[in-house]
Amino acid sequence: MRLTVALVTAGLAAGAVEAMAQDAPHRFAIREMVRPAHAGAYQGRDRRPEQTDRFTRKVKLGRDGRVSIQNISGDIVVTGGSGDEVSIEATKRARGDQSRLADVRIVVDERPGRVDVRTEYEQYRGNRDNNVSVDYTVVVPAGAAVELKSISGNVKATGIRGAVRAESVSGDVVTSGTPNVEAAKTISGDVTLEGITTDGNLSIGSVSGTVHARNVKARGLDLGSVSGDVMLTDVSCERLSAKSVSGGFEYTGSLARGGVYDVNVHSGTVRFVLANPAGFELTANTFSGSIRSDIPLTIGGSASASSSSDRDGRRRGVSSRSMRGTFGDGSATLTLRTFSGDIVIARR
């Protein structure tokens, strides 16, 4: 159920595009596949009249089937419905020459319990650019499992109870009212998730963009961002692994007894805002910054820590670059690191 977030630089984009191309039956050269990914930007500059062609189709699936949608240039919006059909509406868009719309096909493959939808571009004729994009609006049975991929476009899933995997190379990924998200990632864009409850692991990542998850319960969370903040609000998990190269990290929520929470940030502040924690053991390190806890800790280790103590010998407001401390029963483990930034532990 896990989708590992690879924290690499520009090479990741090429790898992701190639992987998505290999998944599709219409395998043509990657250089040709990438060209339509700029269609949205191209159309934005093109002043010629927009030409459109609308495609609609309904397919009987059943209430717990599987649906996959693969797009090259354009948005994907999928909503859970009350019926047992997949309702597909696709709009092809182009500027100028209407004949270019015919170079792009919407392919729907039907099998028992499964519907696969994909966009196919014809081979390009000489140096002729194909600036056609396709926007999908799809309604699926609410209990269906869905897998959504777009190279250049936003991906949005709403009101789906089945498993959800959503990916984009260049575009935002948004889910809401989808409790069983397994993976959500983009290379260039933001990831926004809300209302997730899963017994398994959830993987979220963006190479260039913000990751924001709200009202999430999961056994494990794997988070990654190269350039962008990671913000978790009203979150509960037993295991957390988060990495960011350039951007801050904020966790607001609860800690599980025996939980393990590991955060590694290169440039940015690490902040935990905790609601009535039973206890945790903290190991915190920063090279250029300070460490502060608004929750009283029993401090050990670093002789460089300077703080004030209460009547029980517990230290508050610690300011140091390296610290080990315990609160309460010390059942959870927090390991927090940042090279350039502060580490803050606050009470909610």
C-alpha positions as CSV (number, residue, x, y, z in Angstrom):
1,M,0.0,0.0,0.0
2,R,3.0,2.3,0.2
3,L,4.3,4.5,-2.5
4,T,7.8,5.7,-1.7
5,V,8.5,9.3,-2.3
6,A,11.8,9.7,-4.0
7,L,13.5,13.0,-3.1
8,V,15.6,13.8,-6.1
9,T,15.9,16.8,-8.3
10,A,15.2,17.3,-12.0
11,G,16.0,13.7,-12.9
12,L,12.9,12.6,-11.1
13,A,10.6,14.5,-13.5
14,A,12.0,12.6,-16.5
15,G,11.8,9.3,-14.6
16,A,8.2,9.9,-13.7
17,V,7.2,10.8,-17.2
18,E,8.9,7.7,-18.6
19,A,7.2,5.5,-16.0
20,M,3.8,6.8,-16.8
21,A,4.5,6.4,-20.5
22,Q,5.4,2.7,-20.0
23,D,2.1,2.1,-18.2
24,A,0.1,3.2,-21.3
25,P,-0.5,0.9,-24.3
26,H,0.2,3.8,-26.7
27,R,4.0,3.7,-26.3
28,F,5.7,6.3,-28.5
29,A,8.9,8.2,-28.0
30,I,9.1,10.1,-24.7
31,R,10.1,13.3,-26.4
32,E,6.8,13.1,-28.4
33,M,4.8,12.4,-25.3
34,V,6.2,15.3,-23.4
35,R,5.3,17.9,-26.0
36,P,1.6,17.9,-25.4
37,A,2.2,18.5,-21.7
38,H,2.8,22.1,-22.5
39,A,-0.5,22.5,-24.2
40,G,-2.2,24.4,-21.4
41,A,0.5,27.0,-21.3
42,Y,0.6,27.2,-25.1
43,Q,-3.1,27.8,-25.3
44,G,-2.9,30.5,-22.7
45,R,-0.6,32.5,-25.0
46,D,-2.5,31.6,-28.2
47,R,-5.1,34.2,-29.2
48,R,-6.8,32.1,-31.8
49,P,-10.4,30.9,-31.1
50,E,-10.6,27.8,-28.9
51,Q,-12.0,24.7,-30.6
52,T,-13.6,22.0,-28.5
53,D,-14.9,18.5,-28.9
54,R,-17.0,16.8,-26.2
55,F,-16.9,13.0,-25.5
56,T,-19.4,11.3,-23.2
57,R,-19.9,7.7,-22.2
58,K,-21.5,5.6,-19.5
59,V,-20.2,2.2,-18.5
60,K,-21.7,-0.2,-16.0
61,L,-19.1,-1.2,-13.4
62,G,-20.7,-2.4,-10.1
63,R,-20.3,-0.7,-6.8
64,D,-16.8,-1.9,-5.9
65,G,-15.0,-2.1,-9.2
66,R,-11.7,-0.4,-10.3
67,V,-11.3,2.6,-12.5
68,S,-8.0,4.0,-13.9
69,I,-7.6,7.3,-15.8
70,Q,-4.4,8.2,-17.6
71,N,-4.1,11.7,-19.2
72,I,-1.3,13.5,-20.8
73,S,-2.3,17.2,-20.9
74,G,-5.4,18.4,-18.9
75,D,-7.2,18.0,-15.6
76,I,-8.8,15.0,-14.1
77,V,-11.8,15.5,-11.7
78,V,-13.4,12.3,-10.2
79,T,-16.3,12.3,-7.8
80,G,-18.0,9.4,-6.0
81,G,-21.6,8.9,-6.9
82,S,-24.6,6.8,-5.7
83,G,-25.0,4.5,-8.7
84,D,-23.1,1.6,-10.2
85,E,-22.1,3.3,-13.4
86,V,-19.0,5.2,-14.5
87,S,-20.0,8.4,-16.2
88,I,-17.2,9.8,-18.4
89,E,-17.2,13.3,-19.8
90,A,-14.1,14.4,-21.6
91,T,-13.6,17.8,-23.4
92,K,-10.8,18.1,-26.0
93,R,-9.5,21.7,-26.4
94,A,-7.3,23.2,-29.1
95,R,-6.5,26.6,-30.6
96,G,-6.9,27.4,-34.3
97,D,-7.0,24.3,-36.5
98,Q,-10.0,22.2,-35.4
99,S,-8.7,19.2,-37.3
100,R,-6.1,18.7,-34.6
101,L,-8.8,17.5,-32.3
102,A,-9.1,14.4,-34.4
103,D,-5.5,13.5,-33.6
104,V,-6.4,12.8,-30.0
105,R,-8.5,9.9,-29.0
106,I,-10.4,9.0,-25.8
107,V,-10.0,5.3,-25.3
108,V,-12.3,3.4,-22.9
109,D,-11.5,-0.3,-22.1
110,E,-14.1,-2.3,-20.4
111,R,-13.6,-5.6,-18.5
112,P,-15.6,-7.3,-15.7
113,G,-15.2,-5.1,-12.6
114,R,-12.8,-2.7,-14.3
115,V,-12.8,0.4,-16.5
116,D,-9.6,1.9,-18.0
117,V,-9.7,5.3,-19.6
118,R,-6.7,6.9,-21.4
119,T,-5.8,9.7,-23.8
120,E,-4.0,8.7,-27.0
121,Y,-2.1,11.2,-29.2
122,E,-1.4,10.4,-32.8
123,Q,2.2,10.5,-34.0
124,Y,3.2,14.0,-34.9
125,R,3.5,15.0,-38.6
126,G,6.8,16.6,-39.1
127,N,7.3,19.6,-36.8
128,R,3.6,20.1,-36.3
129,D,2.8,20.7,-32.7
130,N,-0.3,19.2,-31.2
131,N,-1.6,21.7,-28.7
132,V,-4.7,19.6,-27.7
133,S,-5.5,19.2,-24.0
134,V,-8.2,16.9,-22.6
135,D,-10.1,17.7,-19.4
136,Y,-11.9,14.7,-17.7
137,T,-14.9,15.0,-15.4
138,V,-15.9,11.5,-14.2
139,V,-18.4,10.1,-11.7
140,V,-17.7,6.7,-10.3
141,P,-19.5,4.4,-7.8
142,A,-18.5,5.8,-4.4
143,G,-17.0,2.4,-3.3
144,A,-14.8,2.0,-6.4
145,A,-11.0,2.0,-6.3
146,V,-9.5,4.6,-8.5
147,E,-6.0,5.3,-9.9
148,L,-5.5,8.7,-11.5
149,K,-2.5,10.0,-13.5
150,S,-1.8,13.1,-15.5
151,I,1.4,14.4,-16.8
152,S,0.4,18.0,-17.1
153,G,-2.7,18.9,-15.2
154,N,-4.4,18.9,-11.9
155,V,-5.9,15.8,-10.3
156,K,-8.8,15.9,-7.9
157,A,-10.8,13.1,-6.2
158,T,-13.8,13.8,-4.0
159,G,-16.2,11.5,-2.1
160,I,-14.7,8.2,-3.0
161,R,-14.7,5.5,-0.3
162,G,-12.5,3.0,-2.2
163,A,-8.7,3.1,-2.4
164,V,-7.4,6.2,-4.2
165,R,-4.0,6.8,-5.8
166,A,-3.5,10.2,-7.5
167,E,-0.4,11.4,-9.3
168,S,0.6,14.3,-11.5
169,V,4.0,15.3,-12.9
170,S,3.0,19.0,-13.3
171,G,-0.1,20.0,-11.4
172,D,-1.8,20.0,-8.1
173,V,-3.2,16.9,-6.4
174,V,-6.3,17.4,-4.2
175,T,-8.4,14.9,-2.3
176,S,-11.3,15.4,0.1
177,G,-13.8,13.0,1.6
178,T,-11.7,10.1,0.4
179,P,-10.8,8.1,3.5
180,N,-8.7,5.5,1.8
181,V,-6.1,7.4,0.0
182,E,-3.0,5.3,-0.5
183,A,-0.8,7.7,-2.3
184,A,-0.8,11.3,-3.5
185,K,2.2,12.9,-5.2
186,T,3.3,15.5,-7.7
187,I,6.6,16.7,-9.0
188,S,5.6,20.3,-9.6
189,G,2.6,21.4,-7.7
190,D,0.9,21.3,-4.3
191,V,-0.7,18.3,-2.6
192,T,-3.8,18.9,-0.4
193,L,-5.6,16.1,1.4
194,E,-8.5,16.2,3.9
195,G,-10.5,13.6,5.7
196,I,-8.5,10.4,5.5
197,T,-8.8,7.3,7.7
198,T,-6.7,4.2,6.8
199,D,-5.4,1.2,8.7
200,G,-2.4,1.2,6.4
201,N,0.4,3.6,5.4
202,L,-0.1,6.8,3.5
203,S,2.5,8.3,1.2
204,I,2.4,12.0,0.3
205,G,5.0,14.0,-1.7
206,S,5.9,16.9,-3.8
207,V,9.2,17.8,-5.3
208,S,8.3,21.5,-5.8
209,G,5.3,22.5,-3.8
210,T,3.5,22.5,-0.5
211,V,2.1,19.4,1.2
212,H,-0.9,20.0,3.4
213,A,-2.9,17.3,5.1
214,R,-5.8,17.9,7.4
215,N,-7.9,15.5,9.5
216,V,-5.8,12.4,8.8
217,K,-5.6,9.1,10.7
218,A,-3.2,6.5,9.5
219,R,-0.9,3.8,10.8
220,G,2.1,5.3,9.1
221,L,2.8,8.5,7.2
222,D,5.6,8.9,4.7
223,L,6.1,12.5,3.6
224,G,8.6,14.2,1.4
225,S,9.2,17.6,-0.2
226,V,12.3,19.0,-1.9
227,S,11.2,22.6,-2.1
228,G,8.1,23.5,-0.1
229,D,6.5,23.3,3.4
230,V,4.9,20.2,4.9
231,M,1.9,21.0,7.1
232,L,-0.1,18.4,9.0
233,T,-3.2,19.5,10.9
234,D,-5.4,17.3,13.2
235,V,-3.3,14.3,12.5
236,S,-2.9,11.0,14.3
237,C,-0.5,8.2,13.4
238,E,1.7,5.6,14.9
239,R,4.7,6.1,12.7
240,L,5.9,9.3,10.9
241,S,8.8,9.7,8.5
242,A,9.2,13.1,7.0
243,K,11.9,14.7,4.9
244,S,12.3,18.2,3.4
245,V,15.3,19.8,1.7
246,S,14.0,23.4,1.6
247,G,10.9,24.1,3.6
248,G,9.5,23.9,7.1
249,F,7.6,21.1,8.8
250,E,4.6,21.5,11.1
251,Y,2.7,18.7,12.9
252,T,-0.5,19.5,14.9
253,G,-2.2,16.6,16.5
254,S,-1.6,13.7,18.9
255,L,1.1,11.1,19.6
256,A,0.4,7.4,19.9
257,R,1.8,5.5,22.8
258,G,4.8,3.7,21.5
259,G,4.7,5.8,18.3
260,V,7.9,6.7,16.4
261,Y,8.2,10.1,14.7
262,D,11.2,11.0,12.6
263,V,11.6,14.4,10.9
264,N,14.7,15.5,8.9
265,V,14.7,19.0,7.4
266,H,17.7,20.7,5.8
267,S,16.5,24.3,5.7
268,G,13.5,25.1,7.7
269,T,11.8,25.1,11.1
270,V,10.4,21.9,12.7
271,R,7.3,22.5,14.8
272,F,5.2,20.0,16.8
273,V,2.0,21.3,18.4
274,L,0.7,18.5,20.7
275,A,-2.7,18.0,22.3
276,N,-2.3,16.5,25.8
277,P,0.5,14.0,25.1
278,A,0.8,11.1,27.5
279,G,4.6,11.2,27.1
280,F,7.4,11.2,24.7
281,E,11.2,11.1,24.6
282,L,12.7,13.8,22.5
283,T,16.0,13.9,20.6
284,A,16.5,17.2,18.8
285,N,19.4,18.6,16.8
286,T,20.0,21.8,14.9
287,F,23.2,23.2,13.4
288,S,22.0,26.8,12.9
289,G,19.0,27.5,15.1
290,S,17.6,26.9,18.6
291,I,15.4,24.3,20.4
292,R,12.5,25.4,22.5
293,S,9.8,23.4,24.3
294,D,6.7,24.9,25.9
295,I,6.1,21.5,27.4
296,P,8.2,20.9,30.6
297,L,10.9,18.4,29.9
298,T,13.3,16.4,32.0
299,I,16.6,17.2,30.3
300,G,19.7,15.1,30.0
301,G,22.7,15.0,27.8
302,S,23.7,18.3,26.3
303,A,25.7,20.5,28.6
304,S,25.0,23.5,26.3
305,A,21.4,23.6,27.2
306,S,20.3,26.8,29.0
307,S,16.9,26.9,30.6
308,S,14.9,27.8,33.7
309,S,13.7,25.1,36.0
310,D,10.4,24.6,37.9
311,R,10.1,23.3,41.5
312,D,10.3,19.7,40.3
313,G,13.6,20.3,38.5
314,R,11.9,20.2,35.0
315,R,13.3,22.7,32.5
316,R,11.2,25.0,30.4
317,G,12.0,27.1,27.4
318,V,15.1,25.3,26.5
319,S,17.4,27.0,24.0
320,S,20.2,24.8,22.6
321,R,21.5,23.2,19.5
322,S,21.3,19.6,20.8
323,M,19.0,18.2,23.4
324,R,17.6,15.0,24.8
325,G,14.5,15.2,27.1
326,T,11.6,13.3,28.4
327,F,8.0,14.3,29.1
328,G,5.5,12.1,31.0
329,D,6.0,8.3,30.6
330,G,8.3,8.8,27.5
331,S,6.3,6.2,25.6
332,A,6.5,7.9,22.1
333,T,9.8,8.7,20.4
334,L,10.5,12.0,18.6
335,T,13.7,12.4,16.6
336,L,13.8,15.9,15.1
337,R,16.6,17.3,13.0
338,T,17.2,20.5,11.0
339,F,20.4,21.9,9.7
340,S,19.2,25.5,9.4
341,G,16.2,26.3,11.5
342,D,14.5,26.1,14.9
343,I,12.9,23.2,16.6
344,V,9.8,24.0,18.6
345,I,7.6,21.8,20.8
346,A,4.3,23.5,21.8
347,R,1.2,22.6,23.6
348,R,-2.1,22.9,21.7
